[in-house]
Amino acid sequence: MKKNVGNIEKTVRLSIAAIILVLFLTGVVTGIPGIILLVLAGIFTLTSLIGFCPLYVPIGATTCKKDLKR
């Protein structure tokens, strides 16, 4: 599994996940929308930690810096 999530994107994903968690825990977002957002936050956290996003594979996208060594 080749990494396709760069450092800046990891930071953004983790920040969004933290914001969603705070909104849920403070009661701003509740019910079904809150649960859906919590699942999304979990996915953002997981993909940030492993550095791989499966949705990028079919389109060949990557936000990692290219390796300059050949």
Secondary structure as GFF3:
##gff-version 3
##sequence-region A 1 70
A	DSSP	alpha_helix	7	25	.	.	.	ID=ss1
A	DSSP	alpha_helix	31	50	.	.	.	ID=ss2
A	DSSP	three_ten_helix	54	56	.	.	.	ID=ss3
###
